[in-house]
Structure formats: C-alpha cells, structure tokens
Amino acid sequence: MHNILNKPMLGLFLFVITGASLNAQTGRFQQAADYKMEVEMNVTSNQYSGTQVLKYTNNSPDTLYKVFYHLYYNAFQPGSMMDERSRSISDPDRRVGDRINALKPDEVGYLHVNELTMDGMKVDFEEVETILEVTLPKPILPNSEVEFNMSFMGQVPIQIRRSGRDSSEGVRYSMSQWYPKMAEYDEQGWHSNPYIGREFYGIWGDFDVKITIDKSYTIGGTGYLQNPNEIGHGYEDAGVKVPKVDGNTLTWHFKAPMVHDFMWAADPKYRHEKVEMENGITVHHLFIPDPETTENWEKLKEYTPKAIEFMSEHFGQYPYKQFSVIQGGDGGMEYPMSTLVTGGRNLRGLVGVMAHELAHSWYQGVLATNEALYPWMDEGFTSYASALTMSAIYQPSDAPLRNSYMGYYRLVKSGLEEPMSTHSDHYHTNSAYSSAAYSKGAVFMAQMGYIIGEEARDQGLHRYWDTWKFKHPNVNDVIRVMEKESGLELDWYKEYFVYTTKTIDYGIKAVNPQGDQTEIILERIGLMPMPIDLVITYKDGSQEMVYLPLAIMRGEKAPEKGAPARIISEDWPWTNLTKSIRIDKKKDSIKSIEIDPSKRLADIEQENNKVEF
C-alpha cells in the first residue's frame, strides 16, 4: 500500500517540477522594438498627430498576454502623479514646483492613442495616466514577432521638465518622451513605471522617423538625416543646391540604428554647425545665436570632439557616426546620439554639461542599465567619466573626483541618506536621490580603483563595455567584471556600499615605541570594512606602505605605480575592530603616519587618519 500511494504522488511531483521549469525565466535576454513613425506638427496649436508601426520581438522565454506603453506627456497635467509628488515632497525640483498644477488647457501635455491593432486584430487598451495597458487578442509566444499599428495624437506642454515648448531661452520644441513607447520587459518582468520625473529604461531597436513641420524650422536630434539635400538647413552636402520647397512644410526623415529612444528638437532660429572628426564621426551643434550664447557655442565645437576622443579611448569606442549637442530642455539631459542643454552658460559650464551628457552615451545610451533600479550605475559612472574628461580636455585637476566625494560626505552628514538600491522614484527626498545617484555612484567607481588598483579598474571599465554593451547590465555584472579583472572577491563591497548606508571610518589609535620597532594600532570605527593603505613618511623623506587587505577579498591588489614600496601585507579580518602592526623602525625616525594619503578611501572622518611627530 505504501508504494502504491507514492507512485501517483511522485508523478504529481515531477509534473509540478516540469511545469515550473517550463514557465521559469531561464536567463538574460533582450527584447527588440523597431519603430516606424510619421508625425505632423502644427506649430500654431502645438499639437501633433502620428502613426506608428512597431515590430516587437519577444526574445524572452515567456508568453506575454499584455503589453504596456509609456505615455509620458500625460504627466504634465494638474493632479498627475508628477504634479502630486512635486507638491508633496519636502525639496521639490525648482523647475517643477507647483507649475504643473497651474497649467491651462492649452499649456498641458497629453499623449493619447486613438487606434491600436496587433497583426491586424483590434486590441483592448486602457489609458492609466502615463501608462497604456494593452490586453492582447492573442498571446505573444516566446521567440516570436508581432506588429502593432497605432495612430496617436499629442499636445506639447509648456517646458517644465526635460520636454516641452517655449523654454525660458526661447527654444520652441524640445521633443523628448513624445511618442507612445513600449515598456521594457526583462528577466525581472515588466517595467511599466508611471512617470513622475525620474529615469528611463527602454528597448533597443531601429527607429525610422518622418517629421513634418513648418519649413522655417531646423531640426536636430537622434539619428541620421536621410534626405539632407532636400532639407538644407546646413545638413546638405557641400556645394549641393537645395531645391525650392513648394508649400509651407518640410518632411525630415531620420533613421537611428540600435537605440532605445528617439529625441528631436526644432526651432526656426537655430544655427546649425557641424564638425567632421577624423574617425568619421560628425558632431552637430544647434543653438540660438545671441550675445549670451554665440561665442561660447563657437568654442564648444573644439571641445565636443575632444571629449568623444577621450571617452572612446578610456571607456570604449563610441559606436555611432554622429552626436548632436542641441540648445533646449531645462538643464542638461541625455538621449541616444544627442543631448539637450540650456545654452546661456559660461564656457566652463557649457563644456561641463556637454561632457556629462555625452558620457551618458556610454552608461545610459549603450550599456543602459535600468536607471529606475540602478540610477547610480548611470549617473554615478557618468559623473566619474565626465570628471576625468573635463580634467583631460579643459582644466587639469589633481583630484577630479573631489566634488563627488564632498557630495557624498554631505549626504552622510545630512542624515537623509538611503541605500543606493532604493528605486529612483521612491527616494524620500530629491537631495538624497541626487547625492546617491551622482556623488556616491561616482565614488563607487573611484573607490574601486583604491580597492583593486587603478590599472585593474581602468581595464575593467573597458571589459565592462565590451562585455555588456547593448545588454542592460546590473550591479552584479559590473562587480563580476571587476572581480575577473582583479582576481579579488568583491561581493562585500557591493553589499555594504550599495545595499546599506554603513560608512567608512578608520583611525590611528596609538603609536607606541617598542625598542628598535614601532607598534601602530589601527581601529575601525565605522561599520563598513575596507582594505587599508597606511603610508609612513620618515624624517629623511623616504616612505613605506603597510598594506592591509581584507581577508574576505581573498587576495590583494597589485602594487600601484607611484605608491611607496610595501613593507607589510597582512590580512585584516573584518570582525576585528583593531589591528596591531609592527615596523622595524624606531618611532623617533618617523615624521608622519597616514591612512590613504591618496584620499580615494571614502572615509567620512579624516581627522583621525593622520598623526605627525
């Protein structure tokens, strides 16, 4: 009886396991969304209508019964989630404040879908503020492609945040987040986050976009213009005569391969100038000439190519053949192959914002982590890269990451810090989000050079690019790359620095003479353990380093160029709050002892890091 009862139970058990394995997500994949869009802009009403053909490929192991589109412009209406969040948060973005709540009907933004079919079949859909929820007439099977056909209409909001019209600098249209955009589906499922003003996450694909607008307007943005000799406006080949246009409009035709978004900006006053780089990349600058902008934008043409060259050399080759810097938006914002920046800046500010937004082309545009979940892997790594770039092309600095470290220290002392693993929309304050994403994220990468050595870190950044471009890496991926490059175990660094707000604080507790030797007692005061570079400077001017890797690193970094010779390399178990070491020198021969003179260790209290005699 016992054996008979167990046979069907065993069968049921195997069925459950088999069924579960069939429905489980088995690994990483990339969905594909290829867009073909035609849009007509009415520059009098600031409204537009368009059609979209979207070929969507489900490369996941899952069957999809619903899909979701982003309708970002619906955020710019009184009572929206973005409006409510901005009016309730303790430190609202000054560009937003209560401005959305005060918008009039002809000033709001909206984006509505009129019709939608999948493979010719009508679908049921519901607009839920900034998300279109679509119930499919038939499931999308794994490894299959479907075609969505859509008609849509929108109204461009007054410029408030990122996208809009009639900015404070007089730019007519900054057209980002302007079209119904398929939400991303990955190994974590759907990412149909409502838009409240934070970050973006999209599917790579090819964009084929035709924009019809008043013929006086010049357009710049994502992609390669397909009909420059019909358009003119500075895009035509040298010596080509642009034919006279009948009618009041022009249709601009752009194609953008392997990007996850498409931005365009338009103004009748734009001056368009381009620079051809030796490597075949064309750099476009579009700005409104006036006494406040012209001189600095003319000089910017020298720095943008230099920045592209530096970043390509140090972080991975820029993969596209054009980049556009366009006056527009409300600050600086990155998009594939392009950026919107405000123009009324001094030269350093203009070059700095260009370098930052350009660096996003690496970490947001091509590596493209999920910014909502890992904003620091975009903003932080971008801040790190742009700081090094500015030091190289504009003004040399012996501490280019100083501002990032200071921003992180201010965050710690504010008492507002939240773990970097916090979803970007759900930080309690804007300041905590900004400092974590930009400053602490940059410190994460700078401090990586302290832990594994700068040479290994720099090689790791190239390996990160080569391994994960166009694949949406996460925090585990960048850690694993650095582990492989250095041969060290680094999970502890991720767990402490990303998932907690525990801080680093080491100190020199005592220095005791011991005959012909000297005892140095170090203490860990903060809750986060770190390896220690302890530099001893002697009265004769010579230096030596005591290197103390953490036992949980399972190894040590290679000696770094320019660092003093090591005299001791001994593990410090993280459980031990103090560490005693002895050096074969008398105390009276020592001038100073200092923890990390390089200042790469993010030690929040540095007054106890150095003793002098």
Secondary structure, DSSP 8 states (H G I E B T S, - for coil): -HHHHHHHHHHHHHHHHHHHHHHS--S----EEEEEEEEEEETTTTEEEEEEEEEEEE-SSS-EEEEEEE-GGGGSSTTSHHHHHHHHSSS--TTTTTTGGG--TTTS-EEEEEEEEETTEE-EEEEETTEEEEEEEEEE-TTEEEEEEEEEEEE--BSSSSSEES-TT--SEEESS-S-EE-EEETTEEE----SSS------EEEEEEEEEETT-EEEESSEES-HHHH-TT-S-TT-------SSEEEEEEEEEEES---EEEETT-EEEEEE-TTS-EEEEEE--STTTHHHHHHHHHHHHHHHHHHHHHH----SSEEEEEE-TTSEEEETTEEEE-S---HHHHHHHHHHHHHHHHHTTTS---TTT-HIIIIIHHHHHHHHHHHHHT---S-TTHHHHHHHHHHHHHT----TTS-GGG-SSHHHHHIIIIIIHHHHHHHHHHHH-HHHHHHHHHHHHHHHTTS---HHHHHHHHHHHH----HHHHHHHTT----B-EEEEEEEEETTEEEEEEEE-SSS---EEEEEEETTS-EEEEEE-BGGGSS-----TTS--EEEE--B-TT-SEEEEEESS-GGGEEEEEE-TT--S-BS--TTSEEE-
